[in-house]
Amino acid sequence: MNILIAEDDPVGRLTLQAMLKAAGYQVTPASDGQEALDAWRLTAARVIISDWMMPEMDGLELCRRIRDARTPLYTYFILLTGRSGKESFLTEVTAIAAGNLHTCALLEDKTVVCWGDNNVGQLGDNTTTQRTDPVPVRGLS
């Protein structure tokens, strides 16, 4: 199985690549989201392990573009992040789901936040503005 790695930190990329190769996987490395998208189009990797924060294109945008491609075979996407501390809402996330157009997270306090495409108001924030930052979803808890 071919696994595509998208990681801008060379040490992290090489470490993950070595671990996956030692486990018997074929690995295609990429140093940013755009390079990963180009590699995915060529390799048709079924699994992508991506850093969240990268130059050129971040991991969330990479996931969105792959979902938008609507290929017949599903691509599994694992999103990694080094973000930590109180400034990151990820410390409160219980579960996360990424769809074709937006992503939602269930927080420890049982509230739901979403971000991404909002063309028909599906994020529940009474707008049709695309959101890059999480917004609380009304009526879900």
DAVEN-V646828 format. One record per residue. RES is the residue in three letters. PHI is phi in whole degrees, 0 to 359 (none if undefined). PSI is psi in whole degrees, 0 to 359 (NA if undefined). Layout:
BEGIN
res:RES phi:PHI psi:PSI
res:RES phi:PHI psi:PSI
END
This chain:
BEGIN
res:MET phi:none psi:137
res:ASN phi:266 psi:128
res:ILE phi:245 psi:128
res:LEU phi:265 psi:129
res:ILE phi:251 psi:128
res:ALA phi:242 psi:106
res:GLU phi:210 psi:123
res:ASP phi:279 psi:340
res:ASP phi:278 psi:116
res:PRO phi:300 psi:322
res:VAL phi:293 psi:314
res:GLY phi:297 psi:319
res:ARG phi:296 psi:313
res:LEU phi:293 psi:323
res:THR phi:295 psi:311
res:LEU phi:296 psi:319
res:GLN phi:299 psi:315
res:ALA phi:296 psi:319
res:MET phi:296 psi:317
res:LEU phi:290 psi:321
res:LYS phi:296 psi:320
res:ALA phi:297 psi:332
res:ALA phi:275 psi:0
res:GLY phi:98 psi:9
res:TYR phi:268 psi:150
res:GLN phi:276 psi:136
res:VAL phi:235 psi:134
res:THR phi:246 psi:112
res:PRO phi:270 psi:149
res:ALA phi:218 psi:145
res:SER phi:264 psi:355
res:ASP phi:201 psi:175
res:GLY phi:295 psi:320
res:GLN phi:294 psi:317
res:GLU phi:298 psi:322
res:ALA phi:293 psi:318
res:LEU phi:298 psi:316
res:ASP phi:298 psi:317
res:ALA phi:293 psi:321
res:TRP phi:299 psi:319
res:ARG phi:298 psi:328
res:LEU phi:275 psi:324
res:THR phi:263 psi:338
res:ALA phi:54 psi:40
res:ALA phi:303 psi:138
res:ARG phi:270 psi:346
res:VAL phi:230 psi:132
res:ILE phi:235 psi:130
res:ILE phi:248 psi:116
res:SER phi:232 psi:141
res:ASP phi:291 psi:149
res:TRP phi:285 psi:308
res:MET phi:259 psi:112
res:MET phi:217 psi:157
res:PRO phi:287 psi:168
res:GLU phi:71 psi:301
res:MET phi:206 psi:126
res:ASP phi:280 psi:173
res:GLY phi:297 psi:324
res:LEU phi:295 psi:318
res:GLU phi:294 psi:321
res:LEU phi:302 psi:313
res:CYS phi:299 psi:315
res:ARG phi:301 psi:315
res:ARG phi:293 psi:324
res:ILE phi:292 psi:319
res:ARG phi:295 psi:322
res:ASP phi:294 psi:336
res:ALA phi:293 psi:335
res:ARG phi:48 psi:54
res:THR phi:283 psi:159
res:PRO phi:293 psi:331
res:LEU phi:260 psi:133
res:TYR phi:289 psi:140
res:THR phi:252 psi:122
res:TYR phi:279 psi:139
res:PHE phi:232 psi:123
res:ILE phi:246 psi:122
res:LEU phi:255 psi:124
res:LEU phi:252 psi:153
res:THR phi:211 psi:146
res:GLY phi:263 psi:1
res:ARG phi:295 psi:138
res:SER phi:205 psi:176
res:GLY phi:91 psi:178
res:LYS phi:290 psi:340
res:GLU phi:285 psi:350
res:SER phi:252 psi:124
res:PHE phi:294 psi:345
res:LEU phi:298 psi:337
res:THR phi:294 psi:342
res:GLU phi:255 psi:1
res:VAL phi:282 psi:130
res:THR phi:265 psi:320
res:ALA phi:210 psi:154
res:ILE phi:220 psi:144
res:ALA phi:224 psi:132
res:ALA phi:245 psi:124
res:GLY phi:254 psi:196
res:ASN phi:292 psi:325
res:LEU phi:238 psi:340
res:HIS phi:207 psi:168
res:THR phi:235 psi:143
res:CYS phi:230 psi:151
res:ALA phi:227 psi:139
res:LEU phi:264 psi:123
res:LEU phi:268 psi:165
res:GLU phi:303 psi:328
res:ASP phi:278 psi:11
res:LYS phi:75 psi:12
res:THR phi:271 psi:159
res:VAL phi:244 psi:134
res:VAL phi:237 psi:146
res:CYS phi:223 psi:159
res:TRP phi:209 psi:160
res:GLY phi:122 psi:212
res:ASP phi:294 psi:139
res:ASN phi:217 psi:33
res:ASN phi:296 psi:337
res:VAL phi:239 psi:20
res:GLY phi:78 psi:21
res:GLN phi:293 psi:347
res:LEU phi:277 psi:353
res:GLY phi:75 psi:22
res:ASP phi:255 psi:19
res:ASN phi:60 psi:28
res:THR phi:223 psi:175
res:THR phi:238 psi:31
res:THR phi:269 psi:131
res:GLN phi:297 psi:139
res:ARG phi:243 psi:129
res:THR phi:262 psi:341
res:ASP phi:253 psi:148
res:PRO phi:299 psi:138
res:VAL phi:236 psi:143
res:PRO phi:295 psi:141
res:VAL phi:262 psi:120
res:ARG phi:288 psi:141
res:GLY phi:86 psi:357
res:LEU phi:243 psi:131
res:SER phi:197 psi:NA
END
